[in-house]
Amino acid sequence: MSKQTERLTLDDLVITTKATTDHANEKRPDELLGSNKVTGEGSGLPIEGSLPIAQAATPATAASTSLPVTLTRSYRITPSSDNESSIVIKCLVQIFGDRVLMCISQTNGRIGNYLLCQAEPSRVKPSTYDYETSNLLGSRHDPLLSVYAKRIAEVVLDAMPPMQSLALILGISLNKDTGRDPDVFRTTVDIMAKLYVEALGQSVE
């Protein structure tokens, strides 16, 4: 009896109707961070200028009785180094009642690792958070994955009302050549922060 191996893609994770309308044409490249060029596919995500995070008096997660808000986007990022080619990243954000799921794929929609990053208000240092990151699936030997998880958790917390807890599940797969570029890292984190803010707005409509 032969075994069949299935590859999990971002499309497999979308369990609700997409919150955006796909367009056939790629949007005009915009500068997001330094000399990085980013092109978004889908409805217009504001990617110019500073990160539009506002601490509004809105829930940080979707109501537990509702289906999760789901946003998916694809972007083309060109690192600042002239000798590096552009990469396409596919992103997904789902806001559940008690946690947030985010996926980042720089490998054609495939996800190779899942991490859980939990943030709790610190009992030792007021106005700060204690972070705990653990690997759920995939490689346990790449510290950059935990750096991605913690940094994304930090920007999500910036968009939430102060001193709330957060459970972030991050699915991630990095391009072996450009995925470790510092500019790509910063741009990817900025994109995920904007997607979270957009999804959060739709969850309370």
N, C-alpha and C positions, 0 to 999 in steps of 0.2 A: 504494500500500500504506500504510494508515494506521498510525500509531504509537500504541502504548498505553503509558501511564505508570502504573507501579505505585508505591504508597506502602508503604514498609516500616514495619510496626508491631511492637510488642513481642511480639505473639502469633507473628509470623513467626520470631522469634529463639529461641523455646523449642523446643529439639530433644530434650528428654527429658521424661519425665512430671513434671508439676508436683509439687513437694514439699509442697504444701499443699492443703487441701480448701476449695473456695470455698463461701461461705455466702450465702444470698439476702439476708440482712439486714445492714445496716451496723452496726459495733460502736459502743458508746457513746463519744462524744468525750472525749478526755483532753488535758490540757495537757502539752505536751512542752517548749516553750521560751517563757518569758515568758507572754504572754497568748494565744499561738497555740493554736488548737484543732486537734487531729489526730484523724481517724477512720480506722481501718484496716479493710480488707476482707480476709478470709481467716482463717487460723488465728491465734490470739492472739499478736501480737507485743508483747513488753513495752516499752511506750513511755513509761511513767511513771518519773520520777526521773532519776537520773544514768545515764550511759552504762555498761552492764555489760561493760566490757572487762577481760578477764583474760589475762595472759600465761602461758598454760598450755603445758606441754611437748608441744604437738601440732603436726602439720605445718601450715604456713601456706597450702598449696595442696593440692588433691586429688591422689591418686595418678595418675600419668600413664597408667596402664593402665585406669582406670575412666572411666565417663561422668561429665561434669561435674555437680555438684550445681546445681540450678536452683531459685531462689525468685522468685516474682512477688508483688507486693502493689500495692494501690491505696489511696491516702490522700486525705482532704480536709483541706486546710490553710486556716485562716482567719487572715490576717495581723492584727496587733494594731491597725492603723489601722481605725477604724470606717467610713471611706468606701471601703474596698476589699472586694470580694466574695471569697468563698472560691474556691480552685482545687483541682482534682483532679490528683494526680501518680501516674503509674504507674511502678513500679520493678521492675527485674530484676537479679538477681545470679547469675552463674555462676562457679564456681571450677574452673579447669583446672589441669593439672599445672605449668605454667610461667607462668601469668598469670591475671589476674582480669578478667572482663567485667562491667561495670555499666551499666545504662541508666536514665535518668531522663527521663520525658516529662511535660511540663505541657501538652501539645497533643493530648490524646485518643489517646495511644499512639504518635504519630508521632515519629520520630527524625530530626533535621535535621543533626546534627553528630557526628562521631566523633573522639576525641582519644586519644593515647597518652601516658601519664605514666609515666616510668621513674625509679625512685629507687634510688640506689646509696649504700652507706656512704661517707662522705667520706674522702678520703685526706689532706685538709688539716686538718679539724677533727674530732677523734675524737668519737664518740657522736652525730654528726649525719649528715644525708643530703644528697646532691646530687640535685637534681631537674631533669629535662629533659622538657618538654611539647611535643608536636608535633601539628598538625592532620592527621588522616588524610583526612577527608571533611567537606565543608560549609564554613561561613564561617571565614575566617581574620582577620576584622576585629573580633571581639568578645572583648576580654581577659577578660571575666567567665567565659567557658567554661573558660579555662586556670586561673582561680582556683578554680572548682569542681573541676577535675581534680586540682589539687595538694592542695587541702584534703581531699578524699576520700582521696587517697593517704596523706596524713598520718595520718588516723584508722585506715585499714587497717593501716598500719605499727605503730600503737599496739597492735593486737591480735595482731601477729605476734611470734615470738621476736626478741630484739634483733639489730639490725645485719644483717638479711637484705635482699636485693634484692627489688624489686617491679616488675612490669610491669602497669600498669592500663590497660585499654581502656575509655573512657567514651563511651557514646552519650548525647546530651543534646539536649533541645529545651525552651526556656523560654517561658513565657507572656509575651507582649509587654507586658502591663500590670503583673502582680504578680510575674513571675519574677525581677525584679531587687531585690525587697524584701529588706533585710538579714535580717529575721526568717525569711522563707521560705528564704533561703540556709542559715541556721544549722539550721533544722528539717530541711531536706532532707538536709544532711550528716549530721545525727544519725541520721536514719532509715536512710541507707545504711550507716552504721557498725553499727547494730543488725542489719540484714539480713546483713551480712558475718559477724558473730559467729555468728548463727543458722546460716547456710550452712556455716560452718567446722565447727561442731559436728556437723552432719549428714554432712559429708564424711569424718569419722573414726569414724562409728558402724559 
